[in-house]
């Protein structure tokens, strides 16, 4: 296949990928948190594209997600009535719970539209694997250039391209085009490992394979060396490096020189541990992150234990701050910096446990636990059962995404997550029953 015929699809998909990873769009200052990603503004056009097809087919996993959101919608309506009885009003922190619930619903609705759009779009491309790989390769090269410049400007008093961010003040960590460093982990892990999958599925020129491998190595090592994201570094230790070593041991060509790779992995392990050392020993009591995380988890479990079926979006806004206050009054967390979490006692803005898992534990209770198993764990188990070496490069980012959603991020505007999961649906349906037949 001549690349000329695929230029437009590749550039179009590159634009979609960049929109998905751009997570500090300045229009957030005018339209609120949902506008932190430009995806929300193109979602209506994506919906039109989806509806333009006479037959709309949802994947099994997307059906689970839609069913779960419908459950939350019904539960939110019930809890809205319950809160009105208990509170005597549908206003919490001077905000109407009906409006707040609708705002919170926008996130999963846009996520579902984007998920289905990617799924449908991949089916329409003449050679989707070819298109996705080249779009990812271009994004890898762009990311390397960005990382080099951002790392260069880290210790300098001027901000690197501050106008692309919602708040253009100096930021002292690597954050790419997101709001804060913790949001970059899933993006960089996908850009590191996901492209490696395509090297097995496509007949590529050697220079393209070498370029993609080089880009992956540079992105991963350079970010690990400078990262101060505690969640990212921990997950590199507990899931990324072990799975890399497992892949090497099972690869027949790499097994004989596994001792060399073991040395490299050990060196990376040491670098990560050194980066974490200052965080663990010096920031444990002072960093707002630990106080917010521990108090949020306690509060989330407290709400869950009082309502196993969940409290929906409306109940979350009312009951979660009450549980935070209970946690703070208990004295258990007095040793931590609770400045950030105290703000949750006076406003609904950015109200969250900072964890996809614990947010939804409050929203959906045991129903979410069932959804979490079917949507994430079952998907990972199915991938693990397929004995193909290239699937390690899907398993590593998938496991990282799952654990990151438990430990330190939410998926509200993490559209690279929904892109990757939609691609997995597509791959499962179209590319694991028969080999693709791509050409240069």
Secondary structure, DSSP 8 states (H G I E B T S, - for coil): --GGGGHHHHHHHHHHHHHHH-B--TTHHHH-GGGGSTHHHHHHHHHHHHHTSSS----HHHHHHHHHHHHHHHHHHHHHHHHHHHHSSSEETTEEHHHHHHHHHHHHHHHHHHHHHHHHHHHHSTTHHHHHHHHHHHHHHHHHHHHHHHHHHTTSSS-TTGGGSSS-S---S--TTBSSGGGSHHHHHIIIIIHHHHHHHS---HHHHHHHHHHHHHHHHHHHHH---HHHHHHIIIIIHHHHHHHHHH-TTTGGGHHHHHHHHHHHHHHHHHHHHHHHHHSTTT-HHHHHHHHHHHHHHHHHHH-TT--HHHHHHHHHHHHHHHHHHTTTTTTS--HHHHGGGT--TT-S-S-HHHHHHHHHHHHHHHHHIIIIIHHHHHHHHS--GGGHHHHHHHHHHHHHHHHT---TT-HHHHHHHHHHHHHHHHTSSS------
